[in-house]
Structures are given as C-alpha cells and as structure tokens.
Amino acid sequence: MISKRIRKIASLIGNEESVLDIGCDHGYLAMQLRQNGNSARIICCDNKIGPLNNARKNLIAYDGIEYVLGNGAEKIAETVDTVVMSGLGYKTVIGIITASRAYFDSCGRMIIQINTCQDQLRRWLTENGFLIADEQMVYDYKYYQIMDVRKGEQKLSEMEIRYGPVLLERRDKTFISYLHDRIENRRRILREIDPANADYQKIVEQIREIESLL
Ligand SMILES: C[S@@+](CC[C@H](N)C(=O)[O-])C[C@H]1O[C@@H](n2cnc3c(N)ncnc32)[C@H](O)[C@@H]1O
C-alpha cells in the first residue's frame, strides 16, 4: 500500500508533467504517478544502488521510467517539469539545489517534503531566489508539509517562515489539527520540566504564539 504522504505528492502532479524523483528509494512515487495516469517521462534517481534496484524491481511493470544512479541532479541532463525531493534531510536538499543550481533554474518547479527544519528551508529558499507557490499538509501517522517551490522573489514574515505562508493563509483542518497537536506537545514538555528551567518560558511563549493562530 502506497503511503498517504506519497499519494498526496503524486496528486499534485499532472498527467502530462515530466518528473525527476531525487531519492526515489522504493520508486513508489513513480508507481503512484503511473497508476494515476501520468504518461510523461519519469526519471528515478538515487545515490545508492540498493534503493535504485528496488525501484527497478517495483516498477518492472511500468514503461518509460529511467533510472539514474547519482548524487542529486548531477547526472541528469534533461530538464523536467517537476523535480520531487521527498523524505530527504534539509541540508541534503539545499546541497542538491546548490550543486546543480543551473539545472534547477531550468526546470519548472520543485516539490519538496522534508521531515524537519521546514522553517530553515523556507528561509533558505526565499533568500536564494525561490518562492513557495503552494503548501499542503497531510497527516500520515505524523504531520508532513509538502511545498511547491518555484523560481521568484518572495518576502516572508517570521510567522510565515515558521508556519508556512500558504498553510497560514489557507488554515485547512489538517493544519489546525497540527497546531493543536503542537500545543499539546509543548504542554506535555512543560509538565515534565522544572519552571526554573531556562527553556520553560520559551515554551510558554511558543504555546501563546500557536494559540494566537487558532
Ligand atoms: C528516506 S528515503 C525517501 C524515499 C522517498 N523519496 C520517500 O519520500 O519516501 C531517502 C532516499 O534518498 C536517497 N538519497 C539520499 N541522499 C541523496 C542524494 N544526495 N542524491 C540522490 N539520492 C539520495 C537515499 O539513498 C534514499 O533512498
């Protein structure tokens, strides 16, 4: 069963859009795209042979998929409509974009899903000539943020950096549940630490900030 997170990413990609999946691992994104009816070029790339071979095996029934063993986009010559980087670390994503900047500038957009440090990624992107055109939040045993990133200029407030400009604007019910979850998580920490702890007041302020968004 392909995860809800991967299905959500696939749902953001049209059937005519060519795709480069960097860090394809099992190849499930390509599988979901083909099952959705995508018939365009798909390039599955991974920097390790084991995952790339897994993708090959899992995708044996599907045509038109290319497999590239390589670091980020370094071995990719053809530009695509959409580059997906999901499940990678924040520093890895920035390293990949920086190493192949001209390539990313010539592609249509990136869909990026990282598990932590989304605020740092937003800051880096908007300081480096990218903008966040759309954001989606999906709950799949935990909350995942998916960003649709394009070339362009964008200025974000500190709140937008921390919570996401589109997520804040749209306030859909998954995002609101996420905010409640964050408050509960912080209240749990407060119950476990001494009020004299240096972090106590910081966490109280974080709770107030999140409550102000509800
Ligand atoms: C945690 S898996 C994520 C798989 C899939 N994208 C997902 O969202 O479920 C990360 C994959 O990225 C690959 N990877 C890590 N760094 C990479 C890089 N610099 N270039 C290409 N692939 C990379 C790993 O080998 C691994 O298969």
The ligand as an SDF file (V2000), in Angstrom:
LIG
                    3D

 27 29  0  0  0  0  0  0  0  0999 V2000
   14.1790    8.2870    3.2860 C   0  0  0  0  0  0  0  0  0  0  0  0
   14.3420    7.8510    1.6020 S   0  0  0  0  0  0  0  0  0  0  0  0
   12.9630    8.7230    0.9100 C   0  0  0  0  0  0  0  0  0  0  0  0
   12.3760    7.9570   -0.2130 C   0  0  0  0  0  0  0  0  0  0  0  0
   11.2180    8.6120   -0.9460 C   0  0  0  0  0  0  0  0  0  0  0  0
   11.6290    9.7810   -1.6720 N   0  0  0  0  0  0  0  0  0  0  0  0
   10.0740    8.9440    0.0010 C   0  0  0  0  0  0  0  0  0  0  0  0
    9.6970   10.1060    0.0940 O   0  0  0  0  0  0  0  0  0  0  0  0
    9.5560    8.0040    0.6230 O   0  0  0  0  0  0  0  0  0  0  0  0
   15.7090    8.8040    1.0450 C   0  0  0  0  0  0  0  0  0  0  0  0
   16.3260    8.2490   -0.2310 C   0  0  0  0  0  0  0  0  0  0  0  0
   17.1420    9.2800   -0.7830 O   0  0  0  0  0  0  0  0  0  0  0  0
   18.3700    8.7500   -1.2050 C   0  0  0  0  0  0  0  0  0  0  0  0
   19.3290    9.8670   -1.1780 N   0  0  0  0  0  0  0  0  0  0  0  0
   19.9000   10.4740   -0.1010 C   0  0  0  0  0  0  0  0  0  0  0  0
   20.7060   11.4690   -0.4730 N   0  0  0  0  0  0  0  0  0  0  0  0
   20.6550   11.5060   -1.8470 C   0  0  0  0  0  0  0  0  0  0  0  0
   21.2900   12.3040   -2.8390 C   0  0  0  0  0  0  0  0  0  0  0  0
   22.1540   13.2740   -2.4960 N   0  0  0  0  0  0  0  0  0  0  0  0
   21.0160   12.0710   -4.1300 N   0  0  0  0  0  0  0  0  0  0  0  0
   20.1460   11.0840   -4.5030 C   0  0  0  0  0  0  0  0  0  0  0  0
   19.5260   10.2890   -3.5910 N   0  0  0  0  0  0  0  0  0  0  0  0
   19.7780   10.4920   -2.2980 C   0  0  0  0  0  0  0  0  0  0  0  0
   18.6270    7.6210   -0.2220 C   0  0  0  0  0  0  0  0  0  0  0  0
   19.5130    6.6650   -0.7500 O   0  0  0  0  0  0  0  0  0  0  0  0
   17.2200    7.0660   -0.0070 C   0  0  0  0  0  0  0  0  0  0  0  0
   16.9210    6.0580   -0.9240 O   0  0  0  0  0  0  0  0  0  0  0  0
  1  2  1  0
  2  3  1  0
  2 10  1  0
  3  4  1  0
  4  5  1  0
  5  6  1  0
  5  7  1  0
  7  8  2  0
  7  9  1  0
 10 11  1  0
 11 12  1  0
 11 26  1  0
 12 13  1  0
 13 14  1  0
 13 24  1  0
 14 15  1  0
 14 23  1  0
 15 16  2  0
 16 17  1  0
 17 18  1  0
 17 23  2  0
 18 19  1  0
 18 20  2  0
 20 21  1  0
 21 22  2  0
 22 23  1  0
 24 25  1  0
 24 26  1  0
 26 27  1  0
M  CHG  2   2   1   9  -1
M  END
$$$$
